[in-house]
Amino acid sequence: MENMKSARKQDTGVVGSDLSEQIKAATKENHVRAENTQLMLSYQKGQITLPQYKVLLCSLYEIYKALEEELDRNSTHPAVAPIYFPQELARLEALESDLEVFLGSDWRKRVIVPAATHRYQQRLRQIGEENPALLVAHAYTRYLGDLSGGQVLGKITQKSLGLSGKEGLSFFSFPGVSSPNRFKQLYRSRMNSIELKEEERREVLEEAVSAFELNIQVFDDLQKMLSVTMATADQSQSGFPAAPQISQFTMRLCAALATVVTATSTLLMIQYNK
């Protein structure tokens, strides 16, 4: 598997013994690819649109719901306990608040995510059940990315969407963290203290690569979903009926990419090593 090959190129003897540095080295190429997805390029150019932000929030909600529920369930696991900071880092309530702002009080019935988001969820559930130590890779890449890029990306989002205040931008705020830089140092130190056997460490590095790949797939699927939606809207506004073949294709593609999630159910991570 390509993910495993990428991780194995950065063996534990190449970049030192710190797990955080090894993850940074193992995911270097994936990091560059994530930065160059269309959705991330829109952010870098300060051109994020409201539809982009809405669907991104929906996917982040589903991802963090799975991640944080699995972290809570495994909070006493030897590999999870050192990096378990729910009061400082938890994003779920913030995402719920933002979704209510943009989708309304019945937002749970209106959450739409692509197939890639479901694959990401399923992976988090699987490792939470079978190998909780691998949650470390996902928690590290996501939360440190949130801390590193949160303030900057929050300002970009606010300006791009023409928002006058902070309402709808709770995801980017960490009221429990007074100094992001000091907290990141603490987090890395805690993570580096986790005792892992050589094979366990290799698995965590491979999982970090997989985390980047899962996020890249989510970004790409979100953009495809938006493209289909916009193309369908343009066609409707043109006043001409859609050809049966095009209509069927659109329905199949939308069905493959998106699922309406009921009440039961970085972007920012790419900034973590800057």
N, C-alpha and C positions, 0 to 999 in steps of 0.2 A: 504494500500500500504506500502511496506517495507520502502521506502524512508521516508514516513511520520512518521512511527514508530521510525526510527532512529533519526529523528529530534526532535520528541516529548520527547524522553528520556532525551534530554538536554533542559529542559524548561528554561525560562528566569530567574528563581530564583536559578538555580543550579550553574552557573558559573559567576554570576555578571551581570551588566547591559550593558557592552560594547558589541555592536553587533559583532565586530571583534572576541572577545573572545568566544562568543556564537557560531559563525560559526566554529571556530577552534574545539570547543568541540563537536558540532553536527556532524562534518565530520571526526572525529578521526578514526573510523573503516574503512570508505571509503578511507581515505588517505592511510592506510596500504595496502588495497587491490589494490589501484592504483599503489603503489610502486612495487608490486609483479606481475604485468603484464609482459609478456615476453619482450615487447618492452622497458619497463622501466628498467628491469633487464639488458638488453643489454647495456643500457646507463650507469647504475651503474658499470658495468664491463668494461666499455670503449671499447665495442665491437660493436658499432653502424655501420651498413654497409651503403653503398651508396644507394641501393634500399630502405632500411628502412628510410633513411633521406629524400629521394625524396617523398615517399608517405606520410610521416609525414608532410612535407612542404605543400603538396597539401591539406591535411585535415585542417591544421592550417590556410591556406589561406581562405578556405571556411568558417571556423568557425569565424575567425576574421572579414571577410567581413560582415557577418550577425551581429555580435556583434557591430562592430563600426558604421555600418550604423544605427542600432537601437539606439545606444547611441547618435549619431549625431541628429537623428530625435527627440529624447526625451531629448535633452540637457538642456532644461529649466524646466523639471519636478522637483518638489521639492525633490524627492529622488535621482535623477540622477545628478542634477547640482553640488552638493558638491563633487562628485567623478569623475567629467568630466574633464580629463586632456589630450586632444587629442595631444597637442604639445609634451608633455613629454612621453606619453605611446603608442600612436597609432602604430600598428604593420603591417598594411596592405601594405604600401609602401615598407617596409623592406622585407616582404614576396614576393612581386612581383619581387623585385630585385634578391632575392635568386633563385626564380623559373626560372628567365631568365638565370641565370648562369648555372643551372643544366638541364633545359629542352629546352633552346634555345629561340629565339625571338618569336616563335609561341607557347609559353608555355600555353597560355590560351586554345588552342585547344587540349592540351595533359594532362590536369589536370584530374586525376582519383581519385575518393574518394569512400569509401565503404558506404553502406546503413546507418551505424551508424552516419556517418558525416552528412548525409542529415537529419536524425532525430534531431541531435543537432541543425543544421541550422533552421529547422522548429520550434523547441522550442523557439529559440531566437526571431524569427520573431513573433511568437504567443504572447509572453509576452511583446514584444515591442509594439504590437498593443493593447493588452488587459490589461496588468498590468505592466507598465514600472518599478515600484519599484523593481520587481524581477530581473531586469538587474543588480542590485547592487551585487547580489550573484555571478553572472557569471563574472562580471568585477573584483571583488575582488579576487576570486580564480585564475583567469587567470593572471591578470596583476601583482599581488604581487608574484605569482609564477615565472613569467618571470623575475622580478627584483631580486628575491632571488637566482634563479639558473642560470640566464643567462650567467654570465661570466664563471662559472665552466663548464656548459654544452657546451658552445661555445668552450672551450678549448678541451673538450673530443671529440667533433665532429671534430674539426680541426685535432687532432692527429689521431683519428680512420680512417678518410678518407684520411689522408696523404696530407692535403692541406697546401701549403706553405705560403699563406697569409690569409687575412680576407674575400676575395671574396667568396660569397655564405653563409656567416655567419651573415648577417645584422640583422636577426631576434633576435640575442642575444645581440645586441648593443642598448644602450639607450643614444644617444648623448645629449638629452635634460635633462638628470638627472645626476647631478654632484656627488651626494651621494645617492646611493640606500637605505641605511639604514635610512637616514634622510627623504627621500621622502616617504618611507613606513610608517614612524611614522606620517607624515603629512596626508597620505592617510587614515590610520586607524582613525586618529583624525577626519577627515572630515566625514568619514563614520559613526563613532560613534555619530556624531552630528545630523544625520538624524532623524527626528521625525517620529516615527512609532507607530501606535496603537498595542496593544498586538497581535491581530489576524494578522496584517500586518507583524509584526516581526516574528511570527511563520511561515508565508508563505515564508519569505525570508530564514529562516533556512532550511525549507524543500526544497527550490529551490537550496540552496547550496549543499545539499545532492544529489539532482538530477544532478547538474553540475558535481560532481565527477563521478556519475554513467554513465552519457553520455560520459565522457572522457574515462572511463574504457572500455566502449563498442567500442569506436573509436579505442583505442589501440588494443583491441582484434581482431576487424575486419580487421585492417591493417595487423596484423600478419597473419591472415588466408588468406588474399588476396595475400600476398607475398608467403606464403607456396604453394598455388595453382599455382602461376606463376612459381615458382622454380621447382615444380614437373613436370609441363608441359614442361618446358625447358629441364629438365633432360631426360624426355621421348623422346623428339624430337632428342636429341643428341645421344641417344642410338642406333638409326638406325632402331628401330622396330616400326611399325605402332601401334597407340594406339587402344585399343579395343573399339568398338562402345559404350559400356556401360560406360567406363571410360571417353571417350570424351564427351558424353552427360552430364554426371554428372559434369564434369569440367565446361562446358558451362553454366549449370544451376547455379552452385555455383558462378561463376564469375559474372553472370548476377544479382544474388541476392546481392552480396557484393559490386559491383562497378558500377559506372555510369560515363560516360565521360561527363564532364561539359563544356559547350560552353563559349563563351566570356562573356556572361551575368552573368555568375556565376563564463605536461608539466610536454602535457608532462610536461610542466614546472610548471603548477599549483600545482603539488604535493609538491613543495619545499616551498610553501608560509609560512608554520607555523613552519619551522625549524629555 
